[in-house]
Amino acid sequence: MTRRRDLEQHRHSLSEIRDIMNSMKTLAYMETRKLARFLDAQHTVVKSIEDAAADLLSFYPDILPAAKHSAAVYLLIGTERGFCGDFNHALVRRLASTLREYPVDQPILIAIGRKLYTLLEDDLRMAGSINGASVVEEVTDLLSRVINEVMTLQARHGSLGLFCLYHNGQDDIAMKRLLPPFQEILHRPRQFPHPPLLNLPPREFLAELAEHYLFAALHEMLYTSLNAENYHRVKHLEGAVKHLDDESDKLARQCNALRQEEIIEEIEVILLSASSLDTSRHEHQSLSARNSATTERDG
């Protein structure tokens, strides 16, 4: 009886944990639905800026500053919360492989998300950590903190080479260069026969476009990473919920088996009690019969 009660109590605890994890999975799924709307708009904004920059640079390639910088900064977008598998470990592995393939003297690391920072807090290359976003509404504030951190590093080191590593939502990790901007689109083929009409000098226009691009691209990457994080969390929690369901079913079978044993034992006790009662009754009847016979003989 005691063992069955222990198993039932354990099963009840697993059921409560399962309900909590299932709720977390539902919330993560709802975040992916919200982020899908933001991502479509943000992809369009970034592409529009890149197309405008490519059009401008196809006519004025000399206005793009040379890609020289005094420090290489790697911005790693991890997670603020857990239950998302090896999301953060994959970023650390990708960083290591990137630095092996493209060695950099004294790289500077910035980790976004407490779970990622926990993995890197003993790394001497860490320059700082930024609390990440848990829901889409926190991304705007997070972006401000990231920009402030980058500006602090610029004031300290001068021009930066800013690279961002993040999950791109396709079970892969992407690396994108943000500073100096537009290096990847410099040699795109010209799309239009005539240069764009500008109200500013081309170099000044490119500088303002680069500022907008930095904000838009960071927004896009933060949304994309948060969406990928919640997708990983849904998958991870689905596996955890299924495992808990299997464990609960296993405990239910064990409880049923123990209950059956208890019922059999109760039946055996009843049968033994009935047999003992029949024996007592038979002995009482025999004794009564002997007493009656003795009384008649004496009479």
Buried (B, 14 or more C-beta within 10 A) or exposed (E): EEEBEEBBEBBEEBBEBBEEBBEBBEBBBEBBEBBEEBBEEBBEBBEEBBEBBBBBBBEBEEBBBEBEBEBBBBBBBBBBBEBBBEBBEBBBEBBEEBBEEEEBEEBBBBBBBBBBBBBBEEEEBBBBBBBBBBBBEBBEEBBEBBEEBBEEBBEEBEBBBBBBBBBBBEEEBBBBBBBBBBBEBEEBEEEEEEEEEEEEEBEEBBBEBBEBBBBBBBBBBBBBBBBBBBBBBBBBBBEBBEEBBEBBEEBEEBBEEBEEEEEEEEEEEEEEEEEEEEEEEEEEEEEEEEEEEEEEEEE
